[in-house]
Structure formats: structure tokens, C-alpha cells
Amino acid sequence: MNNGEFIMPNIVLILYLLIAVSAYAGLYHLMFFFRQKTDVKNLLFSLLCFAQVFYCAAHAKFYSALTIQDALNSIQFVYGVTSILIPLYLWFFYHYTEKSFKKYICYAGSAVFGTFFILSFITSDVTFSLDDVYQKGIQASGLFEGTVYEFAPGFFFQVFPFILFAAILFLFCNILRYYRRRYKSAFKLMPVSFGIVVAVAVYDMLSAVGLINFIYLSEFAYMLIILSMSNRLMTDFIDSQKEVENLNTTLEAKVTKRTQELLDKKNELLESLEKVKLLSGFLPICASCKKIRDDKGYWNQIEQYISDHANVEFSHGICPECSEKSYGKQQWYIKMKKRQMGNPS
């Protein structure tokens, strides 16, 4: 069958715009990863963006398909890329939420959706078949008008939407828990965007079974997630740069303070060393009166000289030998000694 009515240029044009935005975001964050190879989130996010490119391209092909075979190939490609997107989301949010869930969930999700990826390109009664095709008309106030081919999925892809919804709901709950713990609020761009994805997942399931005759919205919801993820990664990068700058400023202030303390200590030690030098070496001293001659040739009392050249002060007293020598024959001194010895007579 070949019918020009199947072409919907408006929606295809919008999807090509989403492809351009996703490709730009993917390349931008891929360059970020090569600059900072320690952050695997940028690599996972760039892979998500490239998968989103193929996802939108598959939908664009689906909305512009002129034959049943083209439509089937597009549907298979949509399910195949979706099977790649979900494991990438699991791995990205595993790292982004600081490993808030077990790693084996990522491995299990990759295995399950990897199986669906293989099945999506197999044409049979249990996947998709050219025998189970019907036409669905789409009309929305003249903006999107046309007819698309839809296929009744086999057993495996009847189960697929429920597994997909469970994975999305699991991620949504973990994101809410992470934001409540990290930011004390779940009312942020990322959780709100993922909440919209959950609602769109329900909408697309209803659309897939023919209860809603309108275009699929998952590609737009995923684009919203891409934008919110990009915004969050850039915000985290800017915050980390500010934190590094603050740490550098704090470290510089501490280094400056410590350097000044060391300089002050050095100056104190140099002053002490100078004083030590002043009291070192030979000192000319009078053999009779014990005065010391300074560098200018003046004779100084020994107390005065030491006080000037060292951080000491003198308090005068008299030793027992000098007391005996000077006052030993005087009566008042003799009486004082007797009183001290306990013999007042």
C-alpha cells in the first residue's frame, strides 16, 4: 500500500528539530567527558542523547512511512532504540543518584532490554507481523493530520510496555528519594520532568492499544528529560567549580596566614640569635671592679651591660659570705644571726 496521506510534515519537522538538539547535547557532553574522564555521567548522558537521536529519527520515519513495510521497520526500530534507552537511563541514574540502588539492577535491566532489542528486529507472530496491521487516523486542530499504520504486537511486545513502565516508575521513585535526601525537596526540574515521563508512558500505552487517536508523546517527554539532565549536569559542574574556587581561596588565605606566622617566628628567632651573639665571645672585664667594656670603649656596670644585651633584669641582694665579710663584727648582725639560729641570748 502506498498513500500520500500518510505523510505528516509538521510532526516530522518537529522531530528533526529534536534530533538536532539531541545531537548537539550529545556531542557537547562527550567533549566534556574527554576533558574530565573521571566523570562517567557525561559519557552515559552523551550516549543517551545519541540514542534519542535514533529514537526521534525512527518516529519521523514512522510518521512519514508510505508503505506497510516502511512502517513496520520504523516500529521495530522504535522498540529497538527504546530497549537501548532504558538501560542507559538505569546506568546514568545509578551514578547520578550516588548509587542509591543496587548495581545488579542495572545488569538485570540491561539483560532484559537487551533481549527485547534482539526480538524487536525479528518479524514473527510473537513480535510484530505484517499480517496484524491496521490504519489509525490522527487529527488535532489541523496541526497534525494524517493516517499511520499500526501493528498489533505479539506476546513479547504485549508484555514490553508493562516492563518499560515498571522501569520508568522505579527510576522515578529513586529520583524522588534522592532529591528529598540531597536537596530536601522533590519539587525540582529533574523529578518533575520524570513525573511527566511517567504520565506520558501511560498515555502512550493507551495510544498503542487505540484508545487515544493522537501522536505518541514519548519522544517529547524523553527530550524534556534530556534537557533537564543537561541542565542538572551543567549546574553540578558550575557548583563544583565554585566549590573548587572557594576551597582555593580558603587554602590561599590559610597559606598566607601560616606564612606570616612563620615569618614572625623567624624574626623572633633572628632577634634571639642577635642577642645571643651579643653575649658570645670575649668580654673585657675589670679585674678589680668587674665593670665590662662595651664596643664603644665605655666601662659599664656588669648588671647594666647584661640588661642592655639580654632580656633580663637584676634584683640586688647579698650572699651569706659577703654578709659575713661586711657585717660580721657588728653587734646588730651578730644578734640577728643568733635570733635566726634560735638563741636570742
C-alpha positions in Angstrom: 0.0 0.0 0.0 1.2 3.5 -0.8 -0.7 6.6 0.1 0.5 10.2 0.3 -2.0 10.9 3.1 0.4 9.1 5.5 2.8 12.0 5.4 2.6 14.4 8.3 5.2 17.1 7.6 4.6 19.2 10.8 5.4 16.4 13.3 8.3 15.2 11.1 9.8 18.7 11.1 9.5 19.0 14.9 11.2 15.6 15.3 14.1 16.7 13.1 14.5 19.7 15.3 14.6 17.4 18.4 17.2 15.3 16.5 19.4 18.4 16.1 19.1 19.4 19.7 19.8 15.9 21.0 22.9 15.5 18.7 24.3 18.9 19.9 23.8 18.0 23.6 25.4 14.6 23.0 28.5 16.0 21.3 28.8 18.7 23.9 28.8 16.4 26.8 31.0 13.9 25.0 33.7 16.6 24.8 33.1 17.2 28.5 33.8 13.5 29.2 37.1 13.6 27.2 38.2 16.6 29.2 37.2 15.0 32.5 37.4 11.3 32.0 36.7 10.5 35.7 33.1 11.5 35.4 31.3 8.7 33.6 27.9 10.5 33.9 28.9 12.8 30.9 29.7 9.7 28.8 26.4 8.0 29.7 24.5 11.2 29.1 26.0 11.7 25.6 25.1 8.1 24.7 21.6 8.8 25.9 21.5 11.9 23.6 22.7 9.8 20.6 20.1 7.1 21.4 17.5 9.9 21.5 18.6 11.0 18.0 17.8 7.5 16.6 14.6 7.3 18.6 13.3 10.6 17.1 14.6 9.5 13.6 12.6 6.3 13.9 9.5 8.2 14.9 10.0 10.6 12.0 10.3 7.6 9.6 7.1 6.1 11.2 5.0 9.2 10.7 6.2 9.6 7.1 6.0 5.9 6.1 4.3 5.4 2.7 4.2 1.6 2.8 3.4 -1.1 5.4 6.9 -2.4 5.3 8.4 1.0 6.0 6.0 1.5 8.9 6.9 -2.0 10.3 10.7 -1.3 10.0 10.1 2.0 11.8 8.1 0.4 14.6 10.8 -2.2 15.1 13.5 0.4 15.2 11.5 2.4 17.8 11.2 -0.6 20.1 14.9 -1.4 19.5 16.1 2.0 20.4 13.8 2.1 23.4 15.5 -1.1 24.6 18.8 0.7 24.5 17.4 3.9 26.2 16.2 2.3 29.3 19.5 0.5 30.3 21.3 3.8 29.6 18.8 5.6 31.9 19.4 2.9 34.6 23.2 3.3 34.4 23.1 7.1 34.3 20.8 7.5 37.3 22.7 4.7 39.2 25.8 7.1 39.1 23.9 10.3 39.2 21.9 9.4 42.4 25.2 8.3 44.0 24.4 4.6 43.7 21.1 4.8 45.5 20.1 1.4 44.2 21.9 -1.9 43.7 24.2 -2.3 40.7 22.8 -5.7 39.8 19.5 -3.9 38.9 21.4 -2.2 36.1 22.8 -5.5 34.9 19.4 -7.2 35.1 17.8 -4.3 33.2 20.5 -4.4 30.6 19.9 -8.2 30.1 16.1 -7.9 29.9 16.1 -5.0 27.5 19.0 -6.4 25.5 16.7 -9.4 24.9 13.9 -7.1 23.7 16.4 -5.3 21.5 17.1 -8.6 19.6 13.4 -9.5 19.5 12.4 -6.1 18.1 14.1 -6.9 14.8 12.5 -10.3 14.4 9.3 -10.4 12.4 7.0 -13.2 13.7 3.7 -13.7 15.3 5.2 -13.3 18.8 6.8 -9.9 18.0 5.4 -7.9 15.0 3.9 -9.2 11.8 2.8 -7.7 8.6 -0.5 -9.7 8.9 -1.6 -7.7 12.0 -1.7 -4.2 10.6 -4.4 -1.5 10.7 -4.7 2.2 10.0 -5.1 4.9 12.6 -6.2 8.4 11.7 -4.7 11.3 13.6 -6.2 14.8 13.6 -5.5 17.7 16.0 -7.0 21.0 15.0 -5.2 20.9 11.7 -1.7 20.8 13.4 -1.2 17.1 13.0 -3.3 15.4 10.4 -2.9 12.1 8.6 -3.0 8.3 8.9 -0.4 6.0 10.2 0.0 2.2 10.1 -0.2 0.5 13.5 0.7 -3.1 14.2 -0.9 -5.5 16.8 2.1 -6.7 18.8 2.8 -10.3 19.6 3.1 -11.8 23.0 6.6 -10.4 23.8 5.7 -6.8 22.9 2.4 -7.0 24.7 4.5 -7.6 27.8 7.1 -5.0 26.9 5.1 -1.8 27.8 4.5 -3.1 31.3 8.2 -3.9 31.9 9.0 -0.5 30.4 6.6 1.3 32.7 7.9 -0.6 35.7 11.5 0.5 34.9 10.4 4.1 34.5 8.4 4.1 37.7 11.4 2.5 39.5 13.7 5.3 38.3 11.1 8.0 39.2 10.8 6.7 42.8 14.6 6.6 43.2 15.0 10.1 41.8 12.3 11.4 44.2 14.1 9.7 47.2 17.5 11.1 46.1 16.2 14.7 45.7 14.5 14.6 49.1 17.7 13.4 50.7 20.1 15.6 48.8 18.1 18.8 48.1 15.4 18.5 50.8 12.8 18.9 48.1 11.4 16.8 45.2 9.9 19.8 43.5 12.9 20.3 41.1 13.2 20.2 37.4 14.5 16.6 37.1 11.8 14.9 39.3 9.1 17.0 37.7 10.3 16.1 34.2 10.5 12.4 35.1 7.0 12.6 36.6 5.8 13.8 33.1 7.6 10.8 31.6 5.6 8.5 33.8 2.4 10.2 32.8 3.4 10.1 29.1 4.2 6.4 29.4 0.6 5.7 30.5 -0.7 7.9 27.7 1.4 6.1 25.0 0.2 2.7 26.3 -3.4 3.8 25.8 -2.5 5.2 22.4 -0.8 2.0 21.3 -4.0 0.0 22.0 -6.1 2.5 20.1 -7.9 4.2 23.0 -6.4 7.6 22.0 -6.1 8.7 18.4 -3.2 11.1 18.7 0.6 11.1 18.1 2.9 9.4 20.6 4.4 11.8 23.1 7.3 9.7 24.4 9.9 11.3 22.2 8.9 14.8 23.5 8.9 13.5 27.1 12.4 12.0 26.6 13.5 15.3 25.1 12.3 17.0 28.3 14.4 14.6 30.3 17.4 15.2 28.1 17.2 19.0 28.7 16.6 18.7 32.4 19.6 16.2 32.7 21.8 18.5 30.7 20.8 21.4 32.9 21.5 19.4 36.0 24.9 18.3 34.8 25.9 21.8 33.9 24.6 23.2 37.2 26.6 20.5 39.1 29.7 21.3 37.1 29.3 25.0 37.8 28.7 24.4 41.5 31.8 22.1 41.7 33.9 24.8 40.0 32.6 27.4 42.5 33.4 25.0 45.3 36.9 24.5 44.0 37.4 28.3 43.8 36.2 28.7 47.3 38.5 25.9 48.5 41.4 27.6 46.7 40.5 30.9 48.2 40.3 29.4 51.7 43.5 27.5 51.1 45.3 30.6 49.9 44.1 32.5 53.0 45.4 29.7 55.3 48.7 29.6 53.5 49.1 33.4 53.7 48.3 33.3 57.4 50.6 30.4 58.1 53.4 32.1 56.1 53.0 35.2 58.1 53.2 33.2 61.3 56.3 31.5 60.1 57.8 34.9 59.2 57.0 36.3 62.6 58.6 33.2 64.2 61.6 33.6 62.0 62.0 37.3 63.1 61.7 36.3 66.7 64.4 33.7 66.3 66.6 36.1 64.5 66.2 38.7 67.3 67.1 36.0 69.8 70.1 34.9 67.8 71.3 38.5 67.7 71.0 38.8 71.4 72.9 35.5 71.8 75.6 36.8 69.5 75.9 40.0 71.6 76.7 37.9 74.7 79.0 35.5 73.0 82.7 35.7 72.5 85.3 37.5 74.8 84.1 40.2 77.2 86.7 42.7 78.6 86.1 42.9 82.3 87.9 44.8 85.0 89.8 42.5 87.3 89.1 44.8 90.3 85.6 46.4 90.0 84.2 43.9 87.5 83.0 46.5 85.1 82.6 45.5 81.4 83.9 47.5 78.5 81.5 47.8 75.6 82.2 48.2 71.8 82.5 52.0 72.2 85.1 51.8 74.9 82.9 52.7 77.8 83.1 50.8 81.0 79.6 49.7 82.3 78.5 48.0 85.5 78.1 44.3 84.8 74.4 44.5 85.6 73.8 47.3 83.2 75.7 45.6 80.4 73.8 42.3 80.7 70.5 44.1 81.0 71.2 46.0 77.8 72.3 43.0 75.8 69.9 40.3 77.1 66.3 40.1 78.1 67.0 40.0 81.9 66.6 42.3 84.9 68.6 42.3 88.1 67.3 42.3 91.7 70.0 43.1 94.2 70.6 41.0 97.3 73.7 39.8 99.3 75.1 36.4 99.7 76.0 34.9 103.1 79.7 35.1 102.5 79.6 38.8 101.6 77.2 39.4 104.6 79.7 37.8 107.0 82.6 39.7 105.4 80.9 43.1 105.5 78.9 43.0 108.8 80.3 40.0 110.7 81.8 42.1 113.5 78.8 44.4 114.0 76.6 43.8 117.1 73.3 44.1 115.2 74.4 41.4 112.7 75.6 39.1 115.5 72.2 39.4 117.3 70.3 38.8 114.0 72.2 35.6 113.4 71.6 34.4 116.9 67.8 35.0 116.5 67.8 33.1 113.3 69.6 30.2 115.0 67.0 30.2 117.9 69.4 31.6 120.5 68.3 35.1 121.5 70.9 35.5 124.2 
